[in-house]
């Protein structure tokens, strides 16, 4: 009985000092066909494009990612786009890797493109076949070493 009392007291002690903790939580539709998920994400996004990460800069407020665009389906984009995300996934920040390619669904956050873990942004380019049915993509010229000389 004494062990139970001590254990109960410890649990109450730790729980009484706990503050509210928030973590990223995304509700993903799994029963909805992918084509409808893509269309819904396309409609919500300010920009939808596919490209390669060329630079990642970490700042106190988050991460700034420069992406060389290969194809775009939505948004007035240049050949390079800057997107911002929060620093870690617990805050819904999306983790990008340099030299990797991504299908990006970006929101407009006060005039800047923003990406979060709950968007359809991913390394998979499989959404392109569904996006092509919504809108023909704008293609950006690929610069190779030979053509840039």
C-alpha positions as CSV (number, residue, x, y, z in Angstrom):
1,X,0.0,0.0,0.0
2,X,2.9,2.4,0.8
3,X,4.4,1.8,-2.7
4,X,1.0,2.6,-4.3
5,X,0.7,5.8,-2.3
6,X,4.2,6.9,-3.3
7,X,3.6,6.1,-7.0
8,X,0.3,8.0,-6.9
9,X,1.9,11.0,-5.3
10,X,4.7,11.0,-8.0
11,X,2.1,10.8,-10.8
12,X,0.1,13.6,-9.3
13,X,3.3,15.7,-8.8
14,X,4.4,15.3,-12.4
15,X,1.0,15.8,-13.9
16,X,0.3,18.9,-11.9
17,X,3.4,20.6,-13.2
18,X,2.7,19.7,-16.8
19,X,2.0,22.6,-19.2
20,X,0.1,22.4,-22.4
21,X,2.1,20.7,-25.2
22,X,1.1,21.0,-28.8
23,X,2.4,18.9,-31.7
24,X,1.6,18.9,-35.3
25,X,-1.4,16.8,-36.2
26,X,-2.7,16.4,-39.8
27,X,-5.9,14.7,-40.7
28,X,-5.3,12.9,-44.0
29,X,-8.1,11.5,-46.1
30,X,-7.3,7.9,-46.9
31,X,-10.6,6.8,-48.3
32,X,-10.9,9.6,-50.8
33,X,-9.5,8.8,-54.3
34,X,-6.0,10.3,-54.9
35,X,-7.3,12.3,-57.9
36,X,-9.8,14.1,-55.6
37,X,-7.1,14.6,-52.9
38,X,-4.8,16.2,-55.5
39,X,-7.6,18.4,-56.9
40,X,-8.5,19.6,-53.4
41,X,-4.9,20.4,-52.5
42,X,-4.4,22.1,-55.9
43,X,-7.4,24.3,-55.2
44,X,-6.2,25.3,-51.7
45,X,-2.6,26.0,-52.7
46,X,-1.3,29.3,-53.9
47,X,1.4,27.6,-56.0
48,X,1.9,24.0,-57.2
49,X,5.2,23.0,-58.8
50,X,7.9,20.4,-59.1
51,X,11.6,21.2,-58.6
52,X,15.0,20.6,-57.0
53,X,16.2,22.0,-53.7
54,X,19.3,24.1,-54.4
55,X,19.8,25.8,-51.0
56,X,18.6,25.5,-47.4
57,X,19.1,28.3,-44.9
58,X,18.2,27.8,-41.2
59,X,17.1,30.8,-39.3
60,X,15.7,31.3,-35.8
61,X,12.1,31.5,-37.1
62,X,12.4,28.6,-39.5
63,X,13.9,27.4,-42.7
64,X,14.2,29.1,-46.0
65,X,14.4,26.8,-49.0
66,X,15.4,27.7,-52.6
67,X,14.0,25.5,-55.3
68,X,14.8,25.4,-59.0
69,X,11.5,24.9,-60.7
70,X,11.1,22.3,-63.5
71,X,7.3,22.3,-63.9
72,X,4.5,24.5,-62.5
73,X,0.8,23.9,-62.5
74,X,-0.3,26.9,-60.4
75,X,1.1,30.3,-59.4
76,X,3.1,33.0,-61.1
77,X,6.6,31.6,-60.6
78,X,10.1,32.4,-61.6
79,X,12.6,29.6,-62.4
80,X,13.7,29.7,-58.8
81,X,11.3,29.9,-55.9
82,X,11.8,30.6,-52.2
83,X,9.6,28.7,-49.8
84,X,9.5,29.0,-46.0
85,X,8.7,26.3,-43.4
86,X,9.0,25.9,-39.7
87,X,12.1,24.5,-38.1
88,X,10.9,21.0,-37.2
89,X,8.1,18.5,-37.9
90,X,6.7,18.9,-34.3
91,X,5.7,22.4,-35.4
92,X,4.4,21.1,-38.8
93,X,7.6,22.2,-40.5
94,X,8.5,20.2,-43.7
95,X,12.0,18.7,-43.9
96,X,13.6,19.4,-47.2
97,X,17.0,17.9,-48.4
98,X,19.4,19.7,-50.7
99,X,19.6,18.2,-54.2
100,X,16.4,16.3,-53.8
101,X,13.3,16.9,-56.0
102,X,9.9,17.7,-54.6
103,X,6.3,18.2,-55.7
104,X,5.4,21.3,-53.7
105,X,2.0,22.6,-52.7
106,X,2.7,26.1,-51.2
107,X,0.4,28.4,-49.4
108,X,0.6,32.2,-49.5
109,X,1.8,33.4,-46.1
110,X,1.9,37.2,-46.0
111,X,3.4,37.4,-49.5
112,X,5.8,34.5,-49.0
113,X,5.3,30.9,-50.1
114,X,5.0,28.6,-47.1
115,X,5.0,24.8,-46.9
116,X,4.0,22.6,-44.0
117,X,3.8,19.0,-43.1
118,X,0.1,18.8,-43.7
119,X,0.3,19.8,-47.3
120,X,0.7,17.3,-50.1
121,X,4.3,18.4,-50.6
122,X,6.5,15.3,-51.0
123,X,9.4,13.8,-52.8
124,X,7.1,11.7,-54.9
125,X,6.3,13.2,-58.3
126,X,3.3,10.9,-58.7
127,X,0.8,13.7,-58.4
128,X,1.9,15.0,-61.9
129,X,-0.4,12.6,-63.7
130,X,-3.4,14.0,-61.8
131,X,-2.3,17.6,-62.0
132,X,-1.8,17.3,-65.8
133,X,-5.6,16.5,-66.0
134,X,-6.3,19.7,-64.1
135,X,-4.0,22.0,-66.0
136,X,-1.1,21.6,-68.5
137,X,2.1,22.4,-66.7
138,X,4.4,25.3,-67.5
139,X,7.9,23.8,-68.3
140,X,11.0,25.6,-67.2
141,X,14.2,25.2,-69.3
142,X,16.7,22.8,-67.8
143,X,20.2,24.2,-67.6
144,X,22.9,21.7,-68.2
145,X,26.6,22.3,-68.0
146,X,26.9,22.1,-71.8
147,X,24.1,24.6,-72.5
148,X,25.2,27.1,-69.9
149,X,28.7,27.5,-71.4
